Structure formats: C-alpha cells, structure tokens
C-alpha cells in the first residue's frame, strides 16, 4: 500500500517561469497533497519540513520538482542544463544525481552516518540477544549507499556529535541545520508545578527499540521501583515478547504504545514527567521526540548521539550505553531540588522553541546563500 501511494502521489511540480532553473528534491511529496489533514501532518515533523524546503527554494527563484524519495518509476523529462540542484535523501537522491551529474548535489542527512548506525544496531542487538538468549532481528538497518561521498554539500540535522560519526574526509562538507518542532506544544508552568513528580521518567522513541536503548531503560527501572517510567512508541512485537515482564507486568513501568503528539494522554504524561530519557546509539542529533517534550518542560537524559551541542546546560549526558551509564545519570538528578527543577523546566521549554520551522527555514536559506547558485 505504501508503495502504491508513493508512486501515485510521488511527484509535485511547481513552475514559476520557464527560464528559471530547476531544483529536484528527493524527499516527501504527500505533505503537498495532505497539508490540510492535521492527523497526517502531526505524525512527524518532517512533513512540515518538506513544505518549508519548498519555500526555501522558492526564495531563490527555482522551479520545483519534488520526487518521493522511494518512488520507483522515475521519469524526469528535463534537460541536463535545466537542473541546477539535486537535493534530498536516498535512494532517489542517488538516482537523480546520476541523471544530472553536473548539478549541485546537496545531501539532506537526517540521521548519523549510515555505517555508524548499522554498526551500532548490530552491536547492540547482538548484546541483547546474547543476554536474553534471543534472536531479535536487526531493525532500522540502512542499505549501503554513497550519498555523502558523491554530495558536494551535506545539510545535516544534528550536532557536533553527529558530525563525529562521519569519516574525517567527509566532515568538511557538513552544514548543520536545526529541525522544526510543533509550536502548539505550550509549556504551562502552573499545571506543571501542580502535577510534576521528580521520580517520573519518559522513554519516547520511534521504530528501533534496541537502537534507542529501551532495553537498557527497562532493565534499570524494573529493578528500581522507587521511580516511575512511561514508555511511549511503536515497540516491535518481538521486542515486546522478550521484554514482556518489564513492559506489562512491572508495577512501576507503564507501556502506552504509540501516542499522537497532540493526544490528551501524552499531554497528561508530560505534566507529571520530569525527565525524558533516551540512550540511543544513533540519531541525527537530538530527536524530535526529545525536543517536543522539552517544549513541555522535560529535562533530557540522552546519549551523545541524541544530544545537542549544549546538552550539559539543559540536561544530562549518558556517557556509557549501559545500565550503569543510566544509573550514573539518574543519580545526578537526585541532587536537584523542586525549585531548581521548575526553573529548568521553563529554561528547557524556551530553549526547545529555538528548534522552530522558521529557524529551520533560516538555517537552510543561510546555507544556500553561501553556495554559488548563479
């Protein structure tokens, strides 16, 4: 079904003037057709991001040709001299770059360098399988590709820690840009003061429970029942089976499955939760799940791969991807008084608002201005 939809709504074209150069964007096209459907648009911040990218290129007087990144039946009827920029993600970023080799090629990296991610998935999954005598599959493995290698520039959502996942010879291509967050998420200081508990934590992640360190979090909290843990995300069925006791039969752990970012339940969880914890082994900097919860006042406890550059001014860095690493960072949170927590909640909410769609637009625009487009 996804393949059918991707091909049926797999292109979006906007011609301003016939003599304008073209930008080919391998990313998301459905947001152009479904932008009025709130449920779809709020599922992930990259959907609004796709519309922002369109506005960026519009500013530079480009005709726009959007192609769904995984569309299979590509038919681009543009002459080579008409295409000035190829922008986006694999696999179609690679195919378009091959079709138009003289274009400026800008790879839009939304995660860590893929070889780092694959290595960490294998390592962490093997670790869990050995410990649990299980046979969990590798989840979120990235097919081999050379997008970063062939790109002239890499627009990277991430941090200094994300750059470190790349081979040293590619790092000079990287330009960091901030992602957007949902501005309807408003911090309510009065309610937060009434509801928060300094012993309540949230793990909130997307697909890839092991990659995002849920096994480590469950291991720690199942043995420390003075704390309460909420688990929100699409946790894989085979992972749920191996961690059935922790997820379903441990009194201080509450597994909610996937919740919409605008759901009443997630907002209720956010009011009582003081800390969002994500010991992820690979990310494109701080994930949207963390930033959006920071908007609601939470304090991040994250690995360096899921961190922003200034993490230690707003939260805590999990320095080792282990239960001991989690224990160490949670011990540090005990030193915070209620008054200190309230001040940090507000400070973090204000910081996270800097990750706005407007700033995403400005970051991309400013980097494009540095490139000789004419």
C-alpha atoms as one frame of an Amber mdcrd trajectory, in Angstrom:
protein
   0.000   0.000   0.000   2.812   2.417   0.886   4.472   1.694  -2.445   1.228
   2.353  -4.334   0.685   5.667  -2.530   4.328   6.695  -3.012   4.052   6.208
  -6.753   0.528   7.638  -7.131   1.402  10.863  -5.287   5.112  10.610  -5.882
   5.755  13.929  -7.597   4.938  17.570  -7.027   5.837  20.233  -9.597   5.691
  24.000  -9.425   6.769  26.099 -12.404   7.209  29.818 -11.799   8.912  30.787
 -15.052  10.029  28.532 -17.874  13.501  30.044 -17.929  14.087  29.504 -14.181
  16.495  26.699 -13.228  15.081  23.590 -11.573  15.740  22.014  -8.203  14.949
  18.304  -7.919  14.095  17.338  -4.336  14.097  13.684  -3.300  12.130  13.783
  -0.066   8.414  13.724   0.828   5.636  14.659  -1.586   2.465  13.620   0.281
   2.544  16.750   2.503   1.776  18.860  -0.577  -1.448  16.905  -1.069  -2.394
  16.288   2.580  -1.251  19.511   4.236  -4.769  20.304   5.454  -5.155  16.953
   7.189  -3.998  17.570  10.765  -3.713  13.913  11.738  -1.283  13.238   8.908
   0.788  16.399   9.309   1.309  15.955  13.054   2.609  12.389  12.744   6.195
  13.564  12.161   7.850  16.965  11.936   9.465  16.084   8.593   6.080  16.605
   6.907   6.013  20.298   7.701   9.740  20.279   6.962   9.052  19.240   3.370
   6.843  22.301   2.895   9.498  24.551   4.432  12.130  23.263   1.989   9.780
  24.172  -0.855   9.572  27.743   0.476  13.369  27.943   0.750  13.922  27.094
  -2.889  11.085  29.386  -3.929  13.046  32.282  -2.421  15.955  31.562  -4.764
  13.782  31.560  -7.907  13.857  27.858  -8.648  11.194  25.849 -10.377  10.462
  22.979  -8.008  10.241  19.276  -8.819   9.578  17.159  -5.745  10.011  13.397
  -6.008   9.052  10.950  -3.272  12.400   9.627  -2.026  11.430   5.978  -2.624
   9.344   6.333  -5.800  10.293   3.542  -8.178   9.103   4.612 -11.646  11.122
   7.778 -12.171  10.517   9.716 -15.382  12.099  13.170 -15.291  11.783  14.971
 -18.606  14.220  17.813 -18.010  17.353  18.586 -19.975  20.642  18.398 -18.072
  21.283  22.121 -18.333  17.887  22.914 -16.777  18.646  21.187 -13.441  20.774
  23.313 -11.146  20.401  21.429  -7.846  19.660  17.866  -6.785  18.677  17.842
  -3.101  17.428  15.222  -0.677  17.758  11.707   0.611  18.462   8.272  -0.759
  17.648   6.229  -2.769  16.330   8.725  -5.310  18.939  11.330  -4.389  21.491
   8.919  -5.849  19.462   8.150  -8.957  18.830  11.829  -9.678  22.483  12.672
  -9.063  23.432  10.089 -11.677  20.896  11.501 -14.153  22.192  15.048 -13.623
  25.910  14.715 -12.786  26.677  18.405 -13.422  24.130  19.644 -10.895  24.993
  20.901  -7.401  24.329  17.861  -5.210  23.138  18.540  -1.651  22.535  15.521
   0.544  19.934  16.167   3.268  21.111  13.973   6.150  18.532  13.395   8.868
  20.473  10.746  10.781  24.013   9.781  11.667  26.403   8.412   9.038  24.776
   5.173   7.926  27.778   2.919   8.595  27.845   4.136  12.176  24.131   3.426
  12.558  24.387  -0.075  11.090  27.396  -0.899  13.251  25.587   0.218  16.395
  22.399  -1.681  15.504  24.377  -4.890  15.047  26.431  -4.391  18.192  23.514
  -3.501  20.475  21.175  -6.185  19.055  23.852  -8.868  19.410  24.362  -7.704
  23.005  20.653  -8.089  23.805  20.371 -11.438  22.019  23.307 -12.835  23.970
  21.969 -11.567  27.283  18.399 -12.734  26.681  19.253 -15.886  24.670  17.020
 -14.453  21.953  17.087 -13.968  18.197  15.822 -10.415  17.734  16.151  -9.038
  14.221  18.269  -6.052  13.272  15.844  -3.122  12.979  16.447   0.129  11.014
  19.463  -1.105   9.080  20.276   1.306   6.240  21.065  -0.154   2.789  24.577
   0.632   1.606  24.809   3.913  -0.322  27.332   6.626  -1.122  25.154   9.743
  -0.874  27.557  11.556   1.456  30.516  10.659  -0.740  29.064  11.985  -4.009
  27.458  15.085  -2.468  29.007  18.496  -2.893  27.389  19.568   0.376  25.687
  17.796   3.276  22.888  19.657   5.062  22.842  17.763   8.331  20.174  17.763
  11.007  22.294  17.093  14.044  25.103  18.255  16.300  28.859  18.154  16.705
  28.377  14.586  17.934  26.577  13.668  14.690  29.485  15.010  12.635  31.829
  12.705  14.573  30.001   9.657  13.164  31.239  10.536   9.640  34.643   9.619
   8.198  37.015  12.553   8.699  37.364  13.174   4.953  33.619  13.945   4.638
  33.193  16.296   7.583  34.159  19.473   5.735  31.051  19.070   3.542  28.670
  19.186   6.502  26.488  22.192   7.296  24.357  21.819  10.441  20.702  22.866
  10.331  18.094  22.778  13.078  14.926  20.765  12.657  11.470  22.087  13.470
   9.191  21.240  16.394   5.463  21.664  16.937   4.685  25.141  18.236   1.236
  24.139  19.537   3.066  22.361  22.378   2.899  25.035  25.081   4.526  24.845
  28.485   2.023  25.503  31.291   4.057  26.413  34.365   1.059  26.480  36.718
  -0.084  22.962  35.771   3.464  21.628  35.743   4.062  22.851  39.299   0.881
  21.116  40.431   1.462  17.803  38.652   5.195  17.076  38.291   6.992  14.356
  40.188  10.787  14.264  40.304  10.724  10.465  40.161   8.770  10.153  36.900
  10.583   9.483  33.612   9.559   9.046  29.979  11.123   6.971  27.204   9.640
   8.285  23.947  11.032   6.957  20.681  10.286   5.752  17.203  10.948   2.441
  15.494  14.011   0.538  16.706  13.645  -0.128  20.430  17.140  -1.550  20.845
  18.777   1.169  18.763  17.094   3.715  21.043  18.168   1.939  24.225  14.783
   0.832  25.534  16.237  -2.487  26.735  18.679  -0.623  28.985  15.972   1.658
  30.342  13.650  -1.266  31.120  16.469  -3.164  32.799  17.229  -0.247  35.124
  13.676   0.798  36.032  12.437  -2.766  36.563  14.986  -3.048  39.375  14.367
   0.428  40.832  10.708   0.682  41.710  11.048   3.979  43.584  10.844   5.524
  40.095   8.001   5.532  37.590   8.635   5.046  33.869   6.302   5.777  30.954
   7.139   4.063  27.655   5.687   5.630  24.501   6.448   4.414  20.985   5.852
   1.719  18.339   7.818  -1.027  20.087   8.384  -4.062  17.837   6.328  -7.202
  18.669   9.393  -9.460  19.016  10.962  -6.982  21.437   7.701  -6.853  23.419
   7.758 -10.640  23.706  11.319 -10.741  25.072  10.628  -7.864  27.486   7.061
  -8.908  28.303   7.600  -8.929  32.069   9.121  -5.441  32.140   6.581  -3.867
  29.773   3.379  -5.490  31.022   3.927  -6.946  34.490   6.173  -4.469  36.309
   4.253  -2.173  38.637   6.293   0.993  38.057   6.508   0.742  34.241   3.596
   1.911  32.066   3.664   0.897  28.383   1.367   3.057  26.245   2.405   2.057
  22.718   2.215   4.792  20.085   0.541   8.057  21.084  -0.177  11.018  18.817
   1.906  14.091  19.614  -1.334  16.051  20.139  -3.064  13.371  22.230  -4.548
  14.187  25.617  -2.821  11.146  27.125   0.659  12.260  26.081  -0.008  15.734
  27.448  -1.126  14.249  30.774   2.070  12.190  30.896   4.137  15.295  30.153
   2.707  17.156  33.142   3.854  14.611  35.705   7.113  13.689  33.981  10.333
  15.477  34.916  12.844  13.688  32.674  12.861  12.261  29.151  15.443   9.500
  28.804  16.858   8.223  25.504  20.156   6.292  25.494  20.134   5.996  21.710
  23.062   4.522  19.799  22.460   6.566  16.630  20.455   9.694  15.773  20.633
  12.830  13.693  21.346  14.852  16.806  18.570  15.423  19.316  15.380  13.681
  18.076  12.085  15.457  17.661  10.610  13.302  20.434  13.070  14.819  22.909
  12.771  18.394  21.644   8.981  18.327  21.634   8.916  17.045  25.212  11.437
  19.726  26.191   8.921  22.252  24.871   6.582  20.879  27.538   9.245  21.290
  30.215  11.067  17.966  30.442  14.771  17.594  31.159  16.696  15.382  28.688
  18.875  12.466  29.781  20.391  11.369  26.483  23.397   9.747  24.862  25.740
  11.964  22.875  24.171  10.678  19.657  20.769  12.013  20.779  22.139  15.289
  22.142  22.528  18.881  21.031  25.825  20.717  21.481  24.777  22.480  24.695
  23.236  19.401  26.335  25.002  19.815  29.674  23.478  23.286  30.118  19.950
  21.849  29.890  20.154  18.192  30.826  22.498  15.273  31.323  24.667  13.217
  29.018  24.512   9.434  29.337  28.187   8.712  28.830  28.003   4.927  28.547
  25.335   2.888  26.742  24.776   0.528  29.652  22.615   0.114  32.734  25.485
   1.567  34.760  25.506   4.584  32.458  21.798   5.118  33.154  22.289   4.624
  36.883  25.045   7.236  36.927  22.950   9.906  35.256  19.817   9.232  37.322
  21.865   9.515  40.496  22.800  13.031  39.372  19.145  14.036  39.039  18.596
  13.343  42.753  20.590  16.456  43.621  18.004  18.786  42.069  15.513  20.489
  44.370  11.914  21.139  43.357  12.663  24.831  42.862  15.643  24.005  40.651
  13.549  21.599  38.591  10.860  24.215  37.969  13.470  26.706  36.779  14.993
  24.107  34.430  11.584  23.097  33.048  10.961  26.671  31.925  14.516  27.169
  30.671  14.314  23.979  28.577  10.966  24.917  27.101  12.363  28.251  25.969
  15.464  26.587  24.504  13.457  23.997  22.543  11.394  26.757  20.939  14.556
  27.690  19.050  14.000  24.488  17.078  11.207  26.046  15.059  10.186  25.715
  11.428  11.100  29.343  10.982  14.655  28.657  12.171  14.833  25.528  10.019
  13.917  27.771   7.079  16.543  30.345   8.060  19.268  27.724   8.532  18.650
  26.160   5.113  18.309  29.574   3.465  21.548  30.833   5.003  23.470  27.748
   3.854  22.043  28.021   0.353  23.166  31.655   0.226  26.747  30.507   0.813
  26.622  28.294  -2.270  27.176  29.858  -5.686  23.775  29.159  -7.198  24.059
  31.519 -10.162
